[in-house]
């Protein structure tokens, strides 16, 4: 065997072996995750606030009804109500979990409560006797109440909101309100036997108090007079009951109406006997530019105040459920004077 | 001078060749063994990965059952409750298994998922108890339970899965790198033998020393056979990882995303009429399912039926959403639950449940068939390496013996 031949063979083998030895491993890829463009609107910056002059006026002033209420199925041409009638359904924003005012009945699936019955009256005034079947319910959170009224129905907004919503000056800058249809007040829910008899005890104890974002209740409890309280902020008011049941909050602050619904869901809790520390006049929310709708809804409220229907609704949701002791109070009186 | 030093040189050549041959036997067989172990370990990590994905599927399946069942109010189905319990049990058993033999850092996300799972079942119990009594706070518990999975338990499983994928990749890389031992050892031995042959030919003017030539041929044959055999093993293993294993991984991701979608679907209805956020989650889940199914099909033909199976569910879901968006919540719920007492002019109410189950079964089949193919391909790939290891060892010893004989023929001439 001569040397050049040996060299050739050797080189070939070297080449082969070098190739064979540097096999690269293939590897598993990372988990996939598709990216979907978000369709949620960005959060608005600082909400507008009323000037001192604006605040001096009674916030419950609404737009007076114009003459007689139009007959059902005969809405004035070109009005907001006519557009709703043409669409065939009234799109409403309600609470799905505020027992007694707006809550889904898990057995029937229906949303029911004081707020819902008021909305049914509005729907009947537009569509006639079967109007309560022409309501499209959109369950919304506290924080969504104003944004949903600032969004057109076609884009996911609503025609009207009935969601234990307090009428106040700052909100009037963004939406319109009907006249006051229920007088509520802010108070606190505590554990039975906790010894707390009012909000002052909670301040003294530096207790953790839960309230939902975007509510007047959370604004109130953050005022300097309640300094010491640790505010637990949650997205929805029902999350407050969860927090309290999980021991993450010592108390919940909210409207007496809402808290009565909580006490009904959790027998270990009670609303303190102390009188409510704020007045929370409830109004139906309506888009700011729909003043014709505001005066129409005020006409409907006038009607049910006068014909006893308001008291029937009160009886059904607040007396029959033992949430509040009788007697049935008189309905709150409307205040008008705002430009239509 | 020359005659005096030749026996010394011969002895030196014998000793050197024997040492190199023994080193070859040792190092080359060690390299092959490392390769084999690398492939076996990659197979183990792959099996664990699939197990953890089964845990994920069991958890999201349980959640989809719980949220769908929530829609029935107090009248939840006993069979659904049983299916929920079975899935939770499967998930916790799977987590216990996944945690075995892990070091502290690796075990942390497993422990996290485990504690989340028990918190989750607590929240679901609360949701159920409240729902049965007609208390709306149940929906808040249901939302929080789902949020706990999405924000904590599933990300923990993501970590576990990611580290197992890394493990598969590292073991494959180890298997790939270990080939160098065999090649270097074989090359050095071959060089020594060829050098010996050349020196022998020059010094003794004989054409060929038969034993030495035989040894050289043996090393060349074993070297080439070993390289070809190993290359084929590695390439089979690479194909298994790139093909069916990756496809099984992706099909399991599709299945988990499908169940996630089904949960979000129920939440769009529980949060009646205001499902926007949950509908966005549904779309996210389905887009992920699509992407994973599409990639699974590219990796293995065993995953290709899956893509088509997603479409019927997607259109059934959209038909249901349209009904809810138009205000017909009751019919939408009936369709989501697969109720039969529904006005068939509005919607085919059996469509969602039927098409979802079909898609789920298709996904499960895609996972199982691909896992089977991948694990059997990985063990097929590793199997011939055992024989090669012994062959290498024997060849090294044989070369040593042949060198002693070959150089010994010349040494005898000097006695």
Interface residues (C-beta under 8 A of the other chain):
Chain A: X1 X3 X6 X9 X10 X13 X14 X16 X17 X18 X20 X21 X22 X23 X24 X25 X26 X27 X28 X29 X30 X31 X32 X33 X34 X35 X36 X38 X39 X40 X89 X91 X96 X97 X98 X99 X103 X104 X105 X106 X107 X108 X109 X111 X135 X136 X137 X138 X139 X140 X141 X144 X156 X236 X238 X239 X241 X242 X245 X262 X265 X266
Chain B: X49 X71 X73 X74 X75 X126 X130 X131 X132 X133 X134 X135 X136 X137 X138 X139 X140 X141 X143 X144 X158 X161 X162 X165 X168 X169 X172 X173 X175 X176 X179 X180 X182 X183 X184 X186 X187 X190 X191 X194 X197 X198 X201 X207 X208 X220 X223 X224 X227 X228 X230 X231 X234 X235 X237 X238 X239 X241 X242 X245 X246 X249 X250 X253 X271 X272 X273 X274 X276 X277 X280 X283 X284 X287 X288 X290 X291 X292 X295 X326 X327 X329 X330 X333
